[in-house]
Every structure is written in structure tokens, then in C-alpha cells.
Amino acid sequence: MSRSVLRDLRRGRWVVQDQIDLHGATREVARELLLGFINEAIRAELRCLRVIHGKGLGSPGREPVLKGLVRGWLAARQEVLAFCQARSHDGGAGALIVLLRGAKKQNGAA
């Protein structure tokens, strides 16, 4: 991946095509929801997604629980090309912008 792709993602040059809000979900439910969301986005040939995990202000100790987990789950998916923290008006520290790999085109397809 070129640096320009990540730079463009951070600067908001990709249009967010869909989003999921994981606020209030348990770890297990959040993981299932996120993986299902990514699978549906791939089927719909979407490239740029927003994943709202929250800032953790409602969590015990006011520490974000899902933030680190979501990053790990995304990093483990081959379909995820890149992700970064959302800009402040897109959710800031409570959200990620995710870029999925593009669908591979087959040569000679009719």
C-alpha cells in the first residue's frame, strides 16, 4: 500500500459509503456485528466504511473496551487495506475509517 492511500484516508478524501455503530455491544456481539458488516460491505463492493466503537466514556473506569479490540479485529482481516482514526467531525477518537481492498477484475470477462 502506498503512503498516499493512507494519507488520503486520513485527510477524508475517501467517501464513507456505510457505517456501523457498536456502542453498547458486548465484545462477542461487537465482533460478530463487525465481521458481518465487513462481509456485507465486500458483497456490496463498498470500499470505505466508518466503524463507531465509542470513546469508552460509559465503560467502567471510563476506558475504551472496544477501541483496541476493533483495531485488532480489523488488522486480522486480509480484506482490510488500511484504517485510521476518524477526523473530529466523523467521530474522532470514537471511530475508525476503514478502507477495504477493491474487488479484483477478471481480464476478458464479458
VMD Tcl script that draws the C-alpha trace (Angstrom):
set ca {
  {0.00 0.00 0.00}
  {1.36 3.40 -0.88}
  {1.67 6.14 1.70}
  {-0.62 8.31 -0.40}
  {-3.53 5.90 0.17}
  {-3.26 6.18 3.95}
  {-2.68 9.94 3.73}
  {-5.81 10.33 1.60}
  {-7.78 8.19 4.07}
  {-6.63 10.34 7.00}
  {-7.49 13.54 5.13}
  {-11.01 12.39 4.36}
  {-10.59 12.09 0.60}
  {-12.46 8.78 0.56}
  {-16.24 8.99 0.78}
  {-17.68 6.91 3.63}
  {-20.17 4.57 1.99}
  {-21.62 2.87 5.07}
  {-21.16 2.73 8.83}
  {-21.81 0.60 11.86}
  {-22.26 1.74 15.45}
  {-21.02 -0.75 18.04}
  {-21.88 1.40 21.10}
  {-23.14 -0.67 23.98}
  {-22.36 -4.04 22.41}
  {-20.51 -6.71 24.34}
  {-17.16 -7.88 22.99}
  {-18.66 -11.01 21.45}
  {-21.62 -9.23 19.89}
  {-19.42 -6.38 18.62}
  {-17.08 -8.84 16.91}
  {-19.96 -10.68 15.22}
  {-21.56 -7.41 14.11}
  {-18.28 -6.03 12.75}
  {-17.34 -9.17 10.82}
  {-20.83 -9.44 9.36}
  {-20.74 -5.75 8.42}
  {-17.42 -6.17 6.62}
  {-18.66 -9.26 4.78}
  {-21.80 -7.40 3.63}
  {-19.70 -4.40 2.53}
  {-17.46 -6.69 0.48}
  {-20.51 -8.28 -1.19}
  {-21.85 -4.79 -1.97}
  {-18.41 -3.80 -3.33}
  {-18.06 -0.93 -0.86}
  {-14.58 0.41 -0.20}
  {-14.77 2.99 2.62}
  {-16.54 2.38 5.93}
  {-16.91 4.09 9.31}
  {-16.80 1.90 12.40}
  {-18.01 3.66 15.53}
  {-16.65 1.94 18.63}
  {-17.14 4.77 21.10}
  {-14.70 6.59 23.33}
  {-15.31 4.41 26.36}
  {-16.86 7.18 28.46}
  {-19.66 4.83 29.57}
  {-17.33 1.94 30.32}
  {-16.08 1.01 33.79}
  {-13.10 3.21 34.56}
  {-14.03 5.32 31.51}
  {-11.57 3.25 29.48}
  {-12.44 2.25 25.92}
  {-13.00 -1.50 25.70}
  {-13.95 -1.89 22.05}
  {-11.42 0.57 20.63}
  {-8.41 -1.74 20.86}
  {-10.41 -4.85 20.08}
  {-11.85 -3.36 16.88}
  {-8.38 -2.33 15.71}
  {-7.12 -5.88 16.29}
  {-10.08 -7.45 14.50}
  {-9.59 -5.13 11.51}
  {-5.83 -5.78 11.37}
  {-6.50 -9.52 11.21}
  {-8.70 -9.24 8.10}
  {-6.96 -9.55 4.72}
  {-9.78 -7.58 3.09}
  {-8.88 -4.51 5.15}
  {-6.32 -2.45 3.28}
  {-5.99 0.32 5.88}
  {-7.74 2.06 8.74}
  {-7.22 5.22 10.74}
  {-8.88 7.30 13.42}
  {-11.75 9.34 12.06}
  {-11.47 13.10 11.76}
  {-13.15 15.01 14.60}
  {-16.39 15.67 12.73}
  {-16.58 12.00 11.70}
  {-16.30 10.64 15.24}
  {-12.72 11.43 16.22}
  {-11.29 9.06 18.83}
  {-14.58 7.15 18.94}
  {-14.49 5.94 15.34}
  {-12.30 4.50 12.63}
  {-12.36 4.98 8.88}
  {-11.70 1.67 7.15}
  {-10.58 1.10 3.58}
  {-11.30 -2.29 2.06}
  {-9.42 -3.82 -0.84}
  {-11.05 -3.34 -4.21}
  {-12.72 -6.22 -5.99}
  {-10.35 -7.95 -8.39}
  {-11.37 -7.52 -12.00}
  {-11.00 -10.50 -14.28}
  {-9.47 -9.94 -17.70}
  {-11.58 -10.91 -20.65}
  {-14.81 -11.08 -18.67}
  {-17.85 -10.47 -20.82}
}
mol new
graphics top color blue
foreach p $ca { graphics top sphere $p radius 0.5 }
foreach p [lrange $ca 0 end-1] q [lrange $ca 1 end] { graphics top cylinder $p $q radius 0.2 }
display resetview
